[in-house]
Amino acid sequence: MSETPWLRALRQGVALRLHIQPGAKKSEVVGLHGDALKIRLAAPPVDGKANEALLAFLSDRLGLPRAAFSLKSGQTSRRKVIEIMADEALVRRQIGL
């Protein structure tokens, strides 16, 4: 698969570079924001709620267990890197970009 700025293949799994907009009406993937995939989250950026909502949203969207996801950077930032124990083709197909 070809590399894109927001998706990078790892030895085992992939890394997603994300730009998060918390406090939205609904959780959804909205497209690209520079070199990151932009996701709106229907969760406030308070006490880690947006991070948990993000991981739950991705788990549901990709059809993978929550244990397959790891927040690697950006715990208190809109810019985040998530590692996913999944095939790159599955992530591309389920994200829809």
N, CA, C and O of each residue as an XYZ file, in Angstrom:
388
protein
N       0.836     -1.193      0.000
C       0.000      0.000      0.000
C       0.875      1.249      0.000
O       1.992      1.236      0.517
N       0.366      2.307     -0.574
C       1.121      3.553     -0.608
C       0.988      4.295      0.715
O      -0.030      4.212      1.402
N       2.034      5.010      1.043
C       2.036      5.792      2.272
C       1.190      7.051      2.095
O       1.169      7.651      1.021
N       0.512      7.432      3.131
C      -0.175      8.716      3.196
C       0.290      9.386      4.479
O       0.714      8.699      5.408
N       0.221     10.705      4.554
C       0.720     11.384      5.754
C       0.010     10.966      7.044
O       0.629     10.949      8.108
N      -1.266     10.634      6.964
C      -2.029     10.319      8.172
C      -1.995      8.845      8.559
O      -2.448      8.487      9.646
N      -1.470      7.986      7.693
C      -1.435      6.542      7.967
C      -0.048      5.999      7.649
O       0.454      6.147      6.535
N       0.561      5.365      8.652
C       1.910      4.830      8.470
C       1.928      3.376      8.914
O       1.464      3.039     10.003
N       2.468      2.526      8.060
C       2.591      1.104      8.397
C       3.711      0.917      9.412
O       4.761      1.551      9.319
N       3.475      0.039     10.382
C       4.462     -0.338     11.383
C       4.806     -1.805     11.189
O       4.204     -2.468     10.346
N       5.747     -2.319     11.939
C       6.052     -3.758     11.854
C       4.810     -4.582     12.131
O       4.505     -5.539     11.419
N       4.104     -4.194     13.174
C       2.845     -4.865     13.498
C       1.775     -3.799     13.647
O       1.701     -3.118     14.670
N       0.962     -3.660     12.639
C      -0.125     -2.700     12.698
C       0.175     -1.410     11.949
O       1.016     -1.368     11.050
N      -0.540     -0.359     12.346
C      -0.419      0.945     11.713
C      -0.462      2.042     12.765
O      -0.882      1.818     13.900
N      -0.019      3.231     12.370
C      -0.135      4.422     13.209
C      -0.983      5.441     12.464
O      -0.767      5.689     11.277
N      -1.945      6.028     13.158
C      -2.786      7.082     12.597
C      -2.374      8.414     13.189
O      -2.228      8.539     14.405
N      -2.185      9.412     12.337
C      -1.949     10.780     12.801
C      -3.298     11.485     12.705
O      -3.893     11.554     11.629
N      -3.778     12.009     13.830
C      -5.125     12.565     13.896
C      -5.143     14.005     14.375
O      -4.279     14.437     15.139
N      -6.140     14.733     13.914
C      -6.483     16.054     14.442
C      -7.909     15.913     14.970
O      -8.827     15.579     14.221
N      -8.086     16.168     16.262
C      -9.369     15.917     16.921
C     -10.083     17.226     17.228
O      -9.471     18.187     17.695
N     -11.375     17.250     16.963
C     -12.225     18.389     17.321
C     -13.258     17.884     18.325
O     -14.288     17.343     17.924
N     -13.002     18.051     19.619
C     -13.960     17.590     20.626
C     -15.161     18.532     20.723
O     -15.120     19.661     20.233
N     -16.226     18.053     21.359
C     -17.408     18.873     21.583
C     -18.303     19.019     20.365
O     -19.117     19.941     20.317
N     -18.181     18.147     19.388
C     -19.015     18.215     18.177
C     -20.396     17.620     18.452
O     -20.602     16.965     19.473
N     -21.332     17.849     17.544
C     -22.677     17.285     17.687
C     -22.660     15.768     17.587
O     -23.390     15.084     18.305
N     -21.812     15.236     16.682
C     -21.708     13.789     16.542
C     -20.274     13.422     16.201
O     -19.517     14.247     15.690
N     -19.911     12.196     16.485
C     -18.572     11.707     16.168
C     -18.542     11.250     14.718
O     -19.394     10.479     14.277
N     -17.536     11.745     13.973
C     -17.424     11.388     12.567
C     -16.038     11.724     12.029
O     -15.354     12.611     12.540
N     -15.637     10.993     10.982
C     -14.429     11.310     10.231
C     -14.846     12.354      9.212
O     -15.813     12.154      8.476
N     -14.117     13.476      9.163
C     -14.524     14.557      8.262
C     -13.558     14.810      7.124
O     -13.853     15.624      6.248
N     -12.422     14.146      7.104
C     -11.477     14.334      6.008
C     -10.088     14.623      6.514
O      -9.696     14.172      7.590
N      -9.342     15.382      5.727
C      -7.958     15.668      6.076
C      -7.821     17.068      6.663
O      -8.567     17.984      6.316
N      -6.850     17.207      7.558
C      -6.486     18.485      8.162
C      -4.969     18.547      8.103
O      -4.287     18.073      9.012
N      -4.438     19.131      7.030
C      -2.992     19.115      6.819
C      -2.523     17.690      6.578
O      -2.984     17.023      5.652
N      -1.599     17.225      7.422
C      -1.070     15.868      7.278
C      -1.761     14.864      8.208
O      -1.260     13.760      8.425
N      -2.909     15.256      8.748
C      -3.614     14.398      9.700
C      -5.049     14.136      9.230
O      -5.619     14.890      8.442
N      -5.599     13.050      9.741
C      -7.007     12.722      9.519
C      -7.813     13.471     10.583
O      -7.513     13.362     11.772
N      -8.828     14.224     10.170
C      -9.626     15.000     11.122
C     -10.846     14.205     11.549
O     -11.580     13.657     10.726
N     -11.042     14.158     12.868
C     -12.190     13.481     13.451
C     -12.886     14.433     14.414
O     -12.254     15.016     15.295
N     -14.183     14.581     14.236
C     -15.003     15.333     15.203
C     -15.521     14.340     16.227
O     -15.952     13.240     15.879
N     -15.475     14.740     17.504
C     -15.928     13.857     18.583
C     -17.045     14.501     19.379
O     -16.971     15.677     19.735
N     -18.079     13.725     19.656
C     -19.182     14.183     20.488
C     -18.842     13.893     21.947
O     -19.575     13.180     22.633
N     -17.744     14.443     22.411
C     -17.301     14.284     23.796
C     -16.527     15.533     24.175
O     -15.829     16.109     23.342
N     -16.646     15.957     25.433
C     -15.907     17.142     25.863
C     -14.431     16.817     26.114
O     -14.093     15.682     26.448
N     -13.555     17.815     25.952
C     -12.127     17.587     26.210
C     -11.805     17.723     27.694
O     -10.949     18.519     28.082
N     -12.496     16.941     28.519
C     -12.360     17.048     29.972
C     -12.036     15.679     30.566
O     -12.678     14.685     30.229
N     -11.047     15.630     31.443
C     -10.700     14.419     32.195
C     -10.509     13.180     31.323
O     -10.876     12.079     31.733
N      -9.945     13.341     30.137
C      -9.671     12.199     29.277
C     -10.887     11.624     28.571
O     -10.785     10.592     27.908
N     -12.047     12.281     28.704
C     -13.267     11.753     28.074
C     -13.164     11.727     26.550
O     -13.638     10.788     25.911
N     -12.547     12.754     25.969
C     -12.406     12.776     24.518
C     -11.478     11.662     24.048
O     -11.728     11.051     23.009
N     -10.414     11.390     24.796
C      -9.504     10.304     24.407
C     -10.220      8.958     24.448
O     -10.074      8.156     23.525
N     -10.981      8.702     25.490
C     -11.725      7.443     25.578
C     -12.789      7.358     24.493
O     -12.998      6.296     23.907
N     -13.469      8.487     24.220
C     -14.479      8.510     23.157
C     -13.829      8.258     21.798
O     -14.405      7.574     20.952
N     -12.638      8.803     21.588
C     -11.917      8.588     20.330
C     -11.596      7.116     20.136
O     -11.841      6.563     19.064
N     -11.054      6.481     21.154
C     -10.694      5.065     21.034
C     -11.938      4.198     20.844
O     -11.904      3.227     20.087
N     -13.023      4.535     21.517
C     -14.275      3.792     21.338
C     -14.829      3.997     19.925
O     -15.308      3.048     19.304
N     -14.766      5.227     19.419
C     -15.231      5.522     18.064
C     -14.431      4.734     17.034
O     -15.003      4.116     16.136
N     -13.102      4.758     17.165
C     -12.265      4.023     16.221
C     -12.495      2.524     16.313
O     -12.512      1.835     15.293
N     -12.671      2.017     17.520
C     -12.936      0.595     17.714
C     -14.222      0.190     16.991
O     -14.265     -0.832     16.305
N     -15.254      0.996     17.152
C     -16.535      0.721     16.492
C     -16.414      0.868     14.968
O     -16.902      0.018     14.224
N     -15.776      1.924     14.513
C     -15.649      2.199     13.075
C     -14.848      1.112     12.357
O     -15.181      0.723     11.237
N     -13.784      0.623     13.015
C     -12.931     -0.376     12.382
C     -13.351     -1.807     12.690
O     -12.835     -2.749     12.089
N     -14.286     -1.975     13.624
C     -14.738     -3.318     13.971
C     -13.678     -4.134     14.687
O     -13.592     -5.349     14.511
N     -12.870     -3.459     15.498
C     -11.791     -4.113     16.235
C     -11.992     -3.933     17.734
O     -12.630     -2.970     18.160
N     -11.456     -4.845     18.537
C     -11.592     -4.684     19.988
C     -10.812     -3.468     20.491
O      -9.799     -3.088     19.904
N     -11.275     -2.880     21.550
C     -10.630     -1.697     22.144
C      -9.152     -1.975     22.460
O      -8.323     -1.067     22.391
N      -8.827     -3.208     22.802
C      -7.451     -3.578     23.153
C      -6.493     -3.460     21.962
O      -5.278     -3.484     22.158
N      -7.002     -3.335     20.748
C      -6.156     -3.213     19.558
C      -5.623     -1.789     19.374
O      -4.808     -1.552     18.483
N      -6.072     -0.834     20.207
C      -5.736      0.576     20.056
C      -4.886      1.077     21.210
O      -5.084      0.692     22.362
N      -3.934      1.945     20.880
C      -3.063      2.532     21.886
C      -2.797      3.991     21.541
O      -2.359      4.303     20.434
N      -3.064      4.890     22.496
C      -2.787      6.310     22.312
C      -1.311      6.541     22.609
O      -0.889      6.463     23.763
N      -0.525      6.827     21.572
C       0.929      6.951     21.708
C       1.386      8.366     22.021
O       2.377      8.544     22.729
N       0.692      9.375     21.514
C       1.056     10.757     21.832
C      -0.159     11.656     21.677
O      -1.106     11.335     20.959
N      -0.111     12.798     22.372
C      -1.182     13.780     22.264
C      -2.270     13.632     23.298
O      -3.414     14.000     23.033
N      -1.954     13.102     24.476
C      -2.974     12.893     25.507
C      -3.769     14.164     25.820
O      -4.969     14.089     26.082
N      -3.111     15.334     25.796
C      -3.799     16.589     26.119
C      -3.822     17.552     24.937
O      -4.012     18.754     25.120
N      -3.633     17.040     23.745
C      -3.556     17.877     22.549
C      -4.613     17.443     21.527
O      -5.137     16.331     21.593
N      -4.910     18.329     20.596
C      -5.794     17.954     19.485
C      -5.082     17.032     18.506
O      -5.722     16.229     17.827
N      -3.754     17.147     18.431
C      -2.937     16.290     17.559
C      -2.593     15.018     18.315
O      -2.014     15.071     19.401
N      -2.945     13.882     17.747
C      -2.733     12.608     18.418
C      -2.155     11.586     17.446
O      -2.347     11.676     16.234
N      -1.450     10.620     18.004
C      -1.000      9.462     17.236
C      -1.553      8.231     17.937
O      -1.321      8.015     19.127
N      -2.289      7.430     17.176
C      -2.892      6.193     17.677
C      -2.249      5.030     16.944
O      -2.172      5.034     15.716
N      -1.786      4.034     17.691
C      -1.301      2.808     17.068
C      -2.406      1.769     17.141
O      -3.088      1.620     18.155
N      -2.562      1.050     16.021
C      -3.631      0.056     15.910
C      -3.029     -1.262     15.447
O      -2.294     -1.310     14.461
N      -3.342     -2.308     16.153
C      -2.906     -3.647     15.752
C      -3.906     -4.154     14.709
O      -4.837     -4.897     15.022
N      -3.684     -3.730     13.461
C      -4.584     -4.091     12.370
C      -3.857     -3.976     11.049
O      -2.802     -3.350     10.949
N      -4.435     -4.584     10.051
C      -3.913     -4.536      8.698
C      -4.191     -3.162      8.083
O      -5.275     -2.605      8.256
N      -3.214     -2.627      7.373
C      -3.348     -1.313      6.742
C      -4.536     -1.257      5.785
O      -5.253     -0.257      5.753
N      -4.751     -2.298      5.017
C      -5.865     -2.322      4.060
C      -7.212     -2.226      4.782
O      -8.115     -1.536      4.309
N      -7.355     -2.903      5.908
C      -8.604     -2.844      6.682
C      -8.846     -1.421      7.175
O      -9.963     -0.913      7.079
N      -7.810     -0.778      7.701
C      -7.958      0.579      8.221
C      -8.361      1.525      7.091
O      -9.285      2.321      7.259
N      -7.691      1.452      5.958
C      -8.045      2.298      4.817
C      -9.495      2.079      4.376
O     -10.230      3.031      4.114
N      -9.884      0.819      4.301
C     -11.243      0.489      3.840
C     -12.294      1.010      4.826
O     -13.296      1.587      4.406
N     -12.083      0.819      6.100
C     -13.077      1.193      7.095
C     -13.121      2.705      7.345
O     -14.178      3.243      7.674
N     -11.993      3.387      7.194
C     -11.975      4.842      7.350
C     -12.650      5.497      6.147
O     -13.343      6.505      6.288
N     -12.444      4.923      4.972
C     -13.125      5.412      3.788
C     -12.433      6.529      3.041
O     -13.069      7.228      2.253
N     -11.150      6.712      3.269
C     -10.403      7.741      2.507
C      -9.358      7.085      1.651
O      -8.626      7.770      0.937
